[in-house]
Amino acid sequence: RTALPPQALWLFNSPFAVEAAKRLAAQMLAQAGGPDSVPAAVIRGLWQAVLQRDPSPAELADAEAFVASYPKNDIVQPQTDDWSYGFADFDAAAKTVNGFTPINAFAGAAVRGQKTADFDGTAMEMTPDGGKAVPGKASVRRWTSPEKGTVKIEAELVHLMPAAPQAAAGAEPATAETARASITCRIVHSRHGQLGEWTATPDGVITKVETVACEPGDSIDFIALTELDPTRSGFIWSPTIVMVDRDMPALPGMPMRWDARHDFLDPKAMPKPLGTWEELTQVLLVSGEFMMLP
């Protein structure tokens, strides 16, 4: 009851506290007879192990209610799950994205492209900050709306131009067509069509969509097209999406937000969420009573 918010939040996010909660919960369950043991026995064991006392009647009732109401299949779906990556065709006339092929070959802090029967996308790359496009297909960073709401989008788009090598003696100068070659980026909504188009520049350009209505399952594609080879097609473009009329769960007043850079994570590498007893144990371990004991 005496823990300050920053203190509790730091410990909740501490790998040390999480691991301690897992180990202690497993130990108490084993001592009480396993997962099917009487909840009250496990709760008393936890209180004795952490606080060196029995729970009060009110604490016991609250803990039993928490355990009884805990969902059997607690599904954690972070913002990471709302993003996917791949390549596709872009219909310039209809302004639509067609034939999206997902890629999920995470290699460290990047997603690598792949080769298909009619397209070699192995040089394509997506990173938290942007990526590399390749000729022939559009690279696609796709966001799928999990909720109904109105979103706004903003990001800076930068073309990462490599240092120009000095021309060899007698070599022909770059043509005007080569000088104009760049990366064209678009934002395309699955129902509303193209929302904006920009050309990446070394100095950067701000890409914005002020408002667009989304239904659950709608997708917004951030696509990059180029005729440049991969050594010259690097770009920075990590959009932020804010759903202005929806709040973050348990955070009233803070709009839901997706950050392409922050959310870039291999879903297979995400840690398994804590279970019923592990969560209850974690609460005890970050309590003021436990931390303030002499």
Phi and psi in degrees as GROMACS dihedral restraints (atoms count N, CA, C in turn):
[ dihedral_restraints ]
;  ai    aj    ak    al  type     phi  dphi    fc
    3     4     5     6     1  -100.6    20    10
    4     5     6     7     1     2.3    20    10
    6     7     8     9     1   -69.3    20    10
    7     8     9    10     1   134.0    20    10
    9    10    11    12     1   -77.5    20    10
   10    11    12    13     1   148.9    20    10
   12    13    14    15     1   -53.0    20    10
   13    14    15    16     1   -47.5    20    10
   15    16    17    18     1   -61.5    20    10
   16    17    18    19     1   -35.9    20    10
   18    19    20    21     1   -63.0    20    10
   19    20    21    22     1   -49.0    20    10
   21    22    23    24     1   -66.4    20    10
   22    23    24    25     1   -41.9    20    10
   24    25    26    27     1   -65.1    20    10
   25    26    27    28     1   -40.1    20    10
   27    28    29    30     1   -62.1    20    10
   28    29    30    31     1   -43.0    20    10
   30    31    32    33     1   -71.6    20    10
   31    32    33    34     1   -36.9    20    10
   33    34    35    36     1   -59.6    20    10
   34    35    36    37     1   -35.1    20    10
   36    37    38    39     1   -94.3    20    10
   37    38    39    40     1     4.7    20    10
   39    40    41    42     1   -83.1    20    10
   40    41    42    43     1   124.7    20    10
   42    43    44    45     1   -57.0    20    10
   43    44    45    46     1   -32.7    20    10
   45    46    47    48     1   -62.4    20    10
   46    47    48    49     1   -47.1    20    10
   48    49    50    51     1   -66.9    20    10
   49    50    51    52     1   -39.0    20    10
   51    52    53    54     1   -63.5    20    10
   52    53    54    55     1   -45.8    20    10
   54    55    56    57     1   -65.8    20    10
   55    56    57    58     1   -39.1    20    10
   57    58    59    60     1   -62.7    20    10
   58    59    60    61     1   -40.0    20    10
   60    61    62    63     1   -63.7    20    10
   61    62    63    64     1   -41.7    20    10
   63    64    65    66     1   -62.2    20    10
   64    65    66    67     1   -46.5    20    10
   66    67    68    69     1   -66.7    20    10
   67    68    69    70     1   -44.2    20    10
   69    70    71    72     1   -69.0    20    10
   70    71    72    73     1   -39.7    20    10
   72    73    74    75     1   -61.3    20    10
   73    74    75    76     1   -43.4    20    10
   75    76    77    78     1   -63.1    20    10
   76    77    78    79     1   -40.3    20    10
   78    79    80    81     1   -64.4    20    10
   79    80    81    82     1   -44.7    20    10
   81    82    83    84     1   -67.1    20    10
   82    83    84    85     1   -38.7    20    10
   84    85    86    87     1   -64.1    20    10
   85    86    87    88     1   -42.5    20    10
   87    88    89    90     1   -63.4    20    10
   88    89    90    91     1   -41.9    20    10
   90    91    92    93     1   -66.9    20    10
   91    92    93    94     1   -32.0    20    10
   93    94    95    96     1   -86.0    20    10
   94    95    96    97     1    -6.1    20    10
   96    97    98    99     1   113.7    20    10
   97    98    99   100     1    12.0    20    10
   99   100   101   102     1   100.0    20    10
  100   101   102   103     1  -175.1    20    10
  102   103   104   105     1   -59.8    20    10
  103   104   105   106     1   -25.6    20    10
  105   106   107   108     1   -92.9    20    10
  106   107   108   109     1    12.4    20    10
  108   109   110   111     1   -71.6    20    10
  109   110   111   112     1   164.5    20    10
  111   112   113   114     1   -66.4    20    10
  112   113   114   115     1   126.5    20    10
  114   115   116   117     1   -54.7    20    10
  115   116   117   118     1   -40.7    20    10
  117   118   119   120     1   -59.9    20    10
  118   119   120   121     1   -35.9    20    10
  120   121   122   123     1   -66.8    20    10
  121   122   123   124     1   -40.9    20    10
  123   124   125   126     1   -67.7    20    10
  124   125   126   127     1   -41.3    20    10
  126   127   128   129     1   -62.0    20    10
  127   128   129   130     1   -45.4    20    10
  129   130   131   132     1   -63.0    20    10
  130   131   132   133     1   -38.8    20    10
  132   133   134   135     1   -62.9    20    10
  133   134   135   136     1   -39.9    20    10
  135   136   137   138     1   -65.6    20    10
  136   137   138   139     1   -44.6    20    10
  138   139   140   141     1   -62.3    20    10
  139   140   141   142     1   -39.5    20    10
  141   142   143   144     1   -68.2    20    10
  142   143   144   145     1   -40.8    20    10
  144   145   146   147     1   -68.6    20    10
  145   146   147   148     1   -38.5    20    10
  147   148   149   150     1   -91.8    20    10
  148   149   150   151     1   -45.7    20    10
  150   151   152   153     1  -109.4    20    10
  151   152   153   154     1    -2.8    20    10
  153   154   155   156     1    57.0    20    10
  154   155   156   157     1    37.7    20    10
  156   157   158   159     1  -158.4    20    10
  157   158   159   160     1   164.6    20    10
  159   160   161   162     1   -79.7    20    10
  160   161   162   163     1   151.9    20    10
  162   163   164   165     1   -69.1    20    10
  163   164   165   166     1   148.6    20    10
  165   166   167   168     1   -69.6    20    10
  166   167   168   169     1   163.0    20    10
  168   169   170   171     1   -53.9    20    10
  169   170   171   172     1   -40.6    20    10
  171   172   173   174     1   -67.7    20    10
  172   173   174   175     1   -41.6    20    10
  174   175   176   177     1   -64.8    20    10
  175   176   177   178     1   -40.7    20    10
  177   178   179   180     1   -63.3    20    10
  178   179   180   181     1   -43.6    20    10
  180   181   182   183     1   -64.0    20    10
  181   182   183   184     1   -41.7    20    10
  183   184   185   186     1   -64.8    20    10
  184   185   186   187     1   -42.0    20    10
  186   187   188   189     1   -67.1    20    10
  187   188   189   190     1   -41.0    20    10
  189   190   191   192     1   -63.7    20    10
  190   191   192   193     1   -39.3    20    10
  192   193   194   195     1   -65.3    20    10
  193   194   195   196     1   -38.9    20    10
  195   196   197   198     1   -62.5    20    10
  196   197   198   199     1   -46.1    20    10
  198   199   200   201     1   -64.5    20    10
  199   200   201   202     1   -41.9    20    10
  201   202   203   204     1   -67.5    20    10
  202   203   204   205     1   -32.3    20    10
  204   205   206   207     1   -92.1    20    10
  205   206   207   208     1    -2.8    20    10
  207   208   209   210     1   -68.1    20    10
  208   209   210   211     1   131.0    20    10
  210   211   212   213     1   -63.7    20    10
  211   212   213   214     1   143.6    20    10
  213   214   215   216     1   -65.1    20    10
  214   215   216   217     1   -36.2    20    10
  216   217   218   219     1  -122.6    20    10
  217   218   219   220     1    84.8    20    10
  219   220   221   222     1   -74.3    20    10
  220   221   222   223     1   112.3    20    10
  222   223   224   225     1   -99.3    20    10
  223   224   225   226     1   121.0    20    10
  225   226   227   228     1  -103.2    20    10
  226   227   228   229     1   118.9    20    10
  228   229   230   231     1  -124.4    20    10
  229   230   231   232     1    84.9    20    10
  231   232   233   234     1   -72.8    20    10
  232   233   234   235     1   175.3    20    10
  234   235   236   237     1   -59.6    20    10
  235   236   237   238     1   -25.2    20    10
  237   238   239   240     1   -54.7    20    10
  238   239   240   241     1   -38.2    20    10
  240   241   242   243     1   -69.3    20    10
  241   242   243   244     1   -14.5    20    10
  243   244   245   246     1   -87.3    20    10
  244   245   246   247     1    -3.4    20    10
  246   247   248   249     1  -108.6    20    10
  247   248   249   250     1   143.7    20    10
  249   250   251   252     1  -141.7    20    10
  250   251   252   253     1   166.3    20    10
  252   253   254   255     1  -136.6    20    10
  253   254   255   256     1   147.0    20    10
  255   256   257   258     1   177.0    20    10
  256   257   258   259     1  -161.2    20    10
  258   259   260   261     1  -137.7    20    10
  259   260   261   262     1   161.2    20    10
  261   262   263   264     1  -161.0    20    10
  262   263   264   265     1   174.8    20    10
  264   265   266   267     1   -96.0    20    10
  265   266   267   268     1   145.3    20    10
  267   268   269   270     1  -115.2    20    10
  268   269   270   271     1   123.5    20    10
  270   271   272   273     1   -87.3    20    10
  271   272   273   274     1   104.6    20    10
  273   274   275   276     1   -66.3    20    10
  274   275   276   277     1   -29.5    20    10
  276   277   278   279     1   -75.4    20    10
  277   278   279   280     1   -47.2    20    10
  279   280   281   282     1   -86.6    20    10
  280   281   282   283     1   -11.3    20    10
  282   283   284   285     1    58.4    20    10
  283   284   285   286     1    45.3    20    10
  285   286   287   288     1  -127.4    20    10
  286   287   288   289     1   155.8    20    10
  288   289   290   291     1  -101.1    20    10
  289   290   291   292     1   125.6    20    10
  291   292   293   294     1  -126.5    20    10
  292   293   294   295     1   148.6    20    10
  294   295   296   297     1    65.0    20    10
  295   296   297   298     1    45.0    20    10
  297   298   299   300     1   -63.9    20    10
  298   299   300   301     1   124.0    20    10
  300   301   302   303     1  -111.5    20    10
  301   302   303   304     1   110.1    20    10
  303   304   305   306     1   -72.0    20    10
  304   305   306   307     1   147.1    20    10
  306   307   308   309     1  -129.2    20    10
  307   308   309   310     1   138.3    20    10
  309   310   311   312     1  -138.4    20    10
  310   311   312   313     1    27.6    20    10
  312   313   314   315     1   -83.7    20    10
  313   314   315   316     1    80.2    20    10
  315   316   317   318     1   -70.1    20    10
  316   317   318   319     1   132.0    20    10
  318   319   320   321     1  -130.4    20    10
  319   320   321   322     1    92.2    20    10
  321   322   323   324     1    67.5    20    10
  322   323   324   325     1  -124.4    20    10
  324   325   326   327     1   -97.2    20    10
  325   326   327   328     1    35.2    20    10
  327   328   329   330     1  -150.4    20    10
  328   329   330   331     1   154.1    20    10
  330   331   332   333     1  -108.7    20    10
  331   332   333   334     1   125.4    20    10
  333   334   335   336     1   -95.5    20    10
  334   335   336   337     1   147.3    20    10
  336   337   338   339     1   -73.4    20    10
  337   338   339   340     1  -177.2    20    10
  339   340   341   342     1  -144.4    20    10
  340   341   342   343     1   168.6    20    10
  342   343   344   345     1  -102.3    20    10
  343   344   345   346     1   134.1    20    10
  345   346   347   348     1  -117.9    20    10
  346   347   348   349     1  -176.5    20    10
  348   349   350   351     1   -61.8    20    10
  349   350   351   352     1   -33.1    20    10
  351   352   353   354     1  -120.4    20    10
  352   353   354   355     1    10.4    20    10
  354   355   356   357     1  -154.7    20    10
  355   356   357   358     1   131.8    20    10
  357   358   359   360     1  -103.6    20    10
  358   359   360   361     1   100.3    20    10
  360   361   362   363     1  -105.6    20    10
  361   362   363   364     1    21.0    20    10
  363   364   365   366     1   -66.1    20    10
  364   365   366   367     1   -22.8    20    10
  366   367   368   369     1   -86.6    20    10
  367   368   369   370     1    -7.8    20    10
  369   370   371   372     1   -70.3    20    10
  370   371   372   373     1   145.2    20    10
  372   373   374   375     1  -148.3    20    10
  373   374   375   376     1   141.0    20    10
  375   376   377   378     1  -127.4    20    10
  376   377   378   379     1   136.1    20    10
  378   379   380   381     1  -128.5    20    10
  379   380   381   382     1   174.2    20    10
  381   382   383   384     1   -57.9    20    10
  382   383   384   385     1   -31.1    20    10
  384   385   386   387     1   -93.4    20    10
  385   386   387   388     1   -24.5    20    10
  387   388   389   390     1   174.5    20    10
  388   389   390   391     1  -111.5    20    10
  390   391   392   393     1   156.4    20    10
  391   392   393   394     1  -159.2    20    10
  393   394   395   396     1  -132.7    20    10
  394   395   396   397     1   129.8    20    10
  396   397   398   399     1   -95.0    20    10
  397   398   399   400     1   161.7    20    10
  399   400   401   402     1  -133.8    20    10
  400   401   402   403     1   151.7    20    10
  402   403   404   405     1   -62.7    20    10
  403   404   405   406     1   148.6    20    10
  405   406   407   408     1   106.8    20    10
  406   407   408   409     1   -30.7    20    10
  408   409   410   411     1  -143.8    20    10
  409   410   411   412     1   160.5    20    10
  411   412   413   414     1   -90.0    20    10
  412   413   414   415     1   131.7    20    10
  414   415   416   417     1   -78.6    20    10
  415   416   417   418     1   139.4    20    10
  417   418   419   420     1  -130.7    20    10
  418   419   420   421     1   124.0    20    10
  420   421   422   423     1  -106.7    20    10
  421   422   423   424     1   112.7    20    10
  423   424   425   426     1  -108.9    20    10
  424   425   426   427     1   131.0    20    10
  426   427   428   429     1  -110.2    20    10
  427   428   429   430     1   130.8    20    10
  429   430   431   432     1  -113.2    20    10
  430   431   432   433     1   124.9    20    10
  432   433   434   435     1   -72.1    20    10
  433   434   435   436     1   125.7    20    10
  435   436   437   438     1   -87.8    20    10
  436   437   438   439     1    -9.0    20    10
  438   439   440   441     1  -138.4    20    10
  439   440   441   442     1   165.5    20    10
  441   442   443   444     1   -87.4    20    10
  442   443   444   445     1   130.8    20    10
  444   445   446   447     1   175.1    20    10
  445   446   447   448     1   176.5    20    10
  447   448   449   450     1  -106.0    20    10
  448   449   450   451     1   128.4    20    10
  450   451   452   453     1  -116.8    20    10
  451   452   453   454     1   154.4    20    10
  453   454   455   456     1  -123.8    20    10
  454   455   456   457     1   151.0    20    10
  456   457   458   459     1  -131.2    20    10
  457   458   459   460     1   140.3    20    10
  459   460   461   462     1  -151.8    20    10
  460   461   462   463     1   141.8    20    10
  462   463   464   465     1  -165.4    20    10
  463   464   465   466     1   155.7    20    10
  465   466   467   468     1   -98.0    20    10
  466   467   468   469     1   133.9    20    10
  468   469   470   471     1  -109.9    20    10
  469   470   471   472     1   124.5    20    10
  471   472   473   474     1  -132.0    20    10
  472   473   474   475     1   134.2    20    10
  474   475   476   477     1   -89.9    20    10
  475   476   477   478     1   119.6    20    10
  477   478   479   480     1   -85.7    20    10
  478   479   480   481     1    87.9    20    10
  480   481   482   483     1   -78.7    20    10
  481   482   483   484     1   130.5    20    10
  483   484   485   486     1   -73.1    20    10
  484   485   486   487     1   159.5    20    10
  486   487   488   489     1   -62.0    20    10
  487   488   489   490     1   132.3    20    10
  489   490   491   492     1   -73.3    20    10
  490   491   492   493     1   123.9    20    10
  492   493   494   495     1   -71.1    20    10
  493   494   495   496     1   150.7    20    10
  495   496   497   498     1   -70.0    20    10
  496   497   498   499     1   136.3    20    10
  498   499   500   501     1   -68.9    20    10
  499   500   501   502     1   138.2    20    10
  501   502   503   504     1   -70.1    20    10
  502   503   504   505     1   155.6    20    10
  504   505   506   507     1   -58.9    20    10
  505   506   507   508     1   128.6    20    10
  507   508   509   510     1    86.6    20    10
  508   509   510   511     1    -5.3    20    10
  510   511   512   513     1   -74.5    20    10
  511   512   513   514     1   149.1    20    10
  513   514   515   516     1   -74.5    20    10
  514   515   516   517     1   142.9    20    10
  516   517   518   519     1   -67.8    20    10
  517   518   519   520     1   159.3    20    10
  519   520   521   522     1   -61.6    20    10
  520   521   522   523     1   140.5    20    10
  522   523   524   525     1   -75.7    20    10
  523   524   525   526     1   164.0    20    10
  525   526   527   528     1   -63.1    20    10
  526   527   528   529     1   -34.9    20    10
  528   529   530   531     1   -64.2    20    10
  529   530   531   532     1   -41.6    20    10
  531   532   533   534     1   -65.4    20    10
  532   533   534   535     1   -40.6    20    10
  534   535   536   537     1   -64.0    20    10
  535   536   537   538     1   -32.8    20    10
  537   538   539   540     1   -81.2    20    10
  538   539   540   541     1   -17.9    20    10
  540   541   542   543     1   -59.5    20    10
  541   542   543   544     1   135.5    20    10
  543   544   545   546     1  -155.6    20    10
  544   545   546   547     1  -155.7    20    10
  546   547   548   549     1  -122.1    20    10
  547   548   549   550     1   125.1    20    10
  549   550   551   552     1  -101.4    20    10
  550   551   552   553     1   126.3    20    10
  552   553   554   555     1  -118.4    20    10
  553   554   555   556     1   141.4    20    10
  555   556   557   558     1  -135.9    20    10
  556   557   558   559     1   152.8    20    10
  558   559   560   561     1  -113.4    20    10
  559   560   561   562     1   122.4    20    10
  561   562   563   564     1  -127.3    20    10
  562   563   564   565     1   126.5    20    10
  564   565   566   567     1   -94.5    20    10
  565   566   567   568     1   141.1    20    10
  567   568   569   570     1   -63.3    20    10
  568   569   570   571     1   -26.6    20    10
  570   571   572   573     1  -110.2    20    10
  571   572   573   574     1   -36.7    20    10
  573   574   575   576     1   -91.4    20    10
  574   575   576   577     1    -7.3    20    10
  576   577   578   579     1    81.0    20    10
  577   578   579   580     1  -156.5    20    10
  579   580   581   582     1   -68.9    20    10
  580   581   582   583     1   131.4    20    10
  582   583   584   585     1  -103.7    20    10
  583   584   585   586     1   -15.7    20    10
  585   586   587   588     1   180.0    20    10
  586   587   588   589     1   157.0    20    10
  588   589   590   591     1  -142.5    20    10
  589   590   591   592     1   136.4    20    10
  591   592   593   594     1  -144.1    20    10
  592   593   594   595     1   155.3    20    10
  594   595   596   597     1  -107.4    20    10
  595   596   597   598     1   126.9    20    10
  597   598   599   600     1   -67.3    20    10
  598   599   600   601     1   138.9    20    10
  600   601   602   603     1  -131.1    20    10
  601   602   603   604     1   155.1    20    10
  603   604   605   606     1   -61.5    20    10
  604   605   606   607     1   -28.5    20    10
  606   607   608   609     1   -82.6    20    10
  607   608   609   610     1   -14.9    20    10
  609   610   611   612     1    91.9    20    10
  610   611   612   613     1   147.4    20    10
  612   613   614   615     1  -140.2    20    10
  613   614   615   616     1   140.7    20    10
  615   616   617   618     1   -85.3    20    10
  616   617   618   619     1   126.2    20    10
  618   619   620   621     1  -106.2    20    10
  619   620   621   622     1   124.2    20    10
  621   622   623   624     1  -135.4    20    10
  622   623   624   625     1   144.3    20    10
  624   625   626   627     1  -129.5    20    10
  625   626   627   628     1   117.3    20    10
  627   628   629   630     1   -70.0    20    10
  628   629   630   631     1   -50.1    20    10
  630   631   632   633     1  -150.5    20    10
  631   632   633   634     1   139.9    20    10
  633   634   635   636     1  -151.3    20    10
  634   635   636   637     1   134.3    20    10
  636   637   638   639     1   -82.8    20    10
  637   638   639   640     1   136.9    20    10
  639   640   641   642     1  -126.9    20    10
  640   641   642   643     1   144.2    20    10
  642   643   644   645     1  -109.0    20    10
  643   644   645   646     1   157.5    20    10
  645   646   647   648     1   -55.1    20    10
  646   647   648   649     1   129.2    20    10
  648   649   650   651     1    96.0    20    10
  649   650   651   652     1   -13.5    20    10
  651   652   653   654     1   -64.0    20    10
  652   653   654   655     1   146.2    20    10
  654   655   656   657     1  -118.1    20    10
  655   656   657   658     1   147.7    20    10
  657   658   659   660     1  -122.3    20    10
  658   659   660   661     1   120.2    20    10
  660   661   662   663     1  -101.7    20    10
  661   662   663   664     1   132.6    20    10
  663   664   665   666     1  -105.8    20    10
  664   665   666   667     1   102.6    20    10
  666   667   668   669     1  -111.9    20    10
  667   668   669   670     1   148.5    20    10
  669   670   671   672     1  -128.5    20    10
  670   671   672   673     1   129.5    20    10
  672   673   674   675     1  -124.0    20    10
  673   674   675   676     1   141.1    20    10
  675   676   677   678     1  -155.7    20    10
  676   677   678   679     1   158.9    20    10
  678   679   680   681     1  -110.2    20    10
  679   680   681   682     1     4.0    20    10
  681   682   683   684     1   -78.0    20    10
  682   683   684   685     1   153.5    20    10
  684   685   686   687     1   -76.7    20    10
  685   686   687   688     1   160.5    20    10
  687   688   689   690     1   -59.9    20    10
  688   689   690   691     1   -20.1    20    10
  690   691   692   693     1   -72.0    20    10
  691   692   693   694     1   -15.9    20    10
  693   694   695   696     1  -123.2    20    10
  694   695   696   697     1     9.5    20    10
  696   697   698   699     1  -110.6    20    10
  697   698   699   700     1    19.3    20    10
  699   700   701   702     1   -71.4    20    10
  700   701   702   703     1   144.4    20    10
  702   703   704   705     1  -149.1    20    10
  703   704   705   706     1   156.3    20    10
  705   706   707   708     1  -108.3    20    10
  706   707   708   709     1   126.4    20    10
  708   709   710   711     1  -166.4    20    10
  709   710   711   712     1    94.0    20    10
  711   712   713   714     1  -123.4    20    10
  712   713   714   715     1    91.2    20    10
  714   715   716   717     1   -69.7    20    10
  715   716   717   718     1   152.9    20    10
  717   718   719   720     1  -113.5    20    10
  718   719   720   721     1   130.9    20    10
  720   721   722   723     1  -116.9    20    10
  721   722   723   724     1   126.9    20    10
  723   724   725   726     1  -120.9    20    10
  724   725   726   727     1   124.5    20    10
  726   727   728   729     1   -91.5    20    10
  727   728   729   730     1   100.8    20    10
  729   730   731   732     1   -68.8    20    10
  730   731   732   733     1   -22.6    20    10
  732   733   734   735     1  -108.9    20    10
  733   734   735   736     1    18.6    20    10
  735   736   737   738     1  -133.2    20    10
  736   737   738   739     1   138.5    20    10
  738   739   740   741     1   -96.9    20    10
  739   740   741   742     1   153.4    20    10
  741   742   743   744     1   -61.7    20    10
  742   743   744   745     1   142.9    20    10
  744   745   746   747     1   -55.2    20    10
  745   746   747   748     1   129.2    20    10
  747   748   749   750     1    67.1    20    10
  748   749   750   751     1    11.9    20    10
  750   751   752   753     1  -131.2    20    10
  751   752   753   754     1    71.1    20    10
  753   754   755   756     1   -59.1    20    10
  754   755   756   757     1   137.7    20    10
  756   757   758   759     1    91.6    20    10
  757   758   759   760     1   -10.2    20    10
  759   760   761   762     1  -107.8    20    10
  760   761   762   763     1   110.0    20    10
  762   763   764   765     1   -60.6    20    10
  763   764   765   766     1   148.7    20    10
  765   766   767   768     1   -61.1    20    10
  766   767   768   769     1   141.5    20    10
  768   769   770   771     1  -144.2    20    10
  769   770   771   772     1   138.5    20    10
  771   772   773   774     1  -124.7    20    10
  772   773   774   775     1   129.2    20    10
  774   775   776   777     1  -120.2    20    10
  775   776   777   778     1   113.5    20    10
  777   778   779   780     1   -57.9    20    10
  778   779   780   781     1   -35.5    20    10
  780   781   782   783     1   -71.2    20    10
  781   782   783   784     1   -48.7    20    10
  783   784   785   786     1   -68.2    20    10
  784   785   786   787     1   -35.4    20    10
  786   787   788   789     1   -85.7    20    10
  787   788   789   790     1    -0.7    20    10
  789   790   791   792     1   -76.3    20    10
  790   791   792   793     1   101.1    20    10
  792   793   794   795     1  -154.5    20    10
  793   794   795   796     1   139.2    20    10
  795   796   797   798     1   -67.0    20    10
  796   797   798   799     1   115.3    20    10
  798   799   800   801     1   -55.1    20    10
  799   800   801   802     1   -31.6    20    10
  801   802   803   804     1   -69.9    20    10
  802   803   804   805     1   -19.5    20    10
  804   805   806   807     1   -93.4    20    10
  805   806   807   808     1    -0.8    20    10
  807   808   809   810     1   -71.2    20    10
  808   809   810   811     1   139.1    20    10
  810   811   812   813     1   -67.9    20    10
  811   812   813   814     1   150.2    20    10
  813   814   815   816     1   -68.7    20    10
  814   815   816   817     1   133.5    20    10
  816   817   818   819     1   -66.7    20    10
  817   818   819   820     1   156.9    20    10
  819   820   821   822     1   -67.3    20    10
  820   821   822   823     1   150.9    20    10
  822   823   824   825     1   -95.2    20    10
  823   824   825   826     1  -171.9    20    10
  825   826   827   828     1   -54.7    20    10
  826   827   828   829     1   -58.6    20    10
  828   829   830   831     1   -70.0    20    10
  829   830   831   832     1   -32.3    20    10
  831   832   833   834     1   -66.6    20    10
  832   833   834   835     1   -39.3    20    10
  834   835   836   837     1   -66.2    20    10
  835   836   837   838     1   -43.7    20    10
  837   838   839   840     1   -62.2    20    10
  838   839   840   841     1   -41.5    20    10
  840   841   842   843     1   -63.9    20    10
  841   842   843   844     1   -40.6    20    10
  843   844   845   846     1   -61.6    20    10
  844   845   846   847     1   -39.2    20    10
  846   847   848   849     1   -60.1    20    10
  847   848   849   850     1   -42.9    20    10
  849   850   851   852     1   -65.1    20    10
  850   851   852   853     1   -37.6    20    10
  852   853   854   855     1   -71.8    20    10
  853   854   855   856     1   -19.3    20    10
  855   856   857   858     1  -105.7    20    10
  856   857   858   859     1     7.4    20    10
  858   859   860   861     1   -71.9    20    10
  859   860   861   862     1   151.0    20    10
  861   862   863   864     1   -61.2    20    10
  862   863   864   865     1   -36.3    20    10
  864   865   866   867     1   -61.5    20    10
  865   866   867   868     1   -41.4    20    10
  867   868   869   870     1   -70.3    20    10
  868   869   870   871     1   -44.2    20    10
  870   871   872   873     1   -74.2    20    10
  871   872   873   874     1   -24.0    20    10
  873   874   875   876     1   -96.1    20    10
  874   875   876   877     1    -1.4    20    10
  876   877   878   879     1   -61.4    20    10
  877   878   879   880     1   137.5    20    10
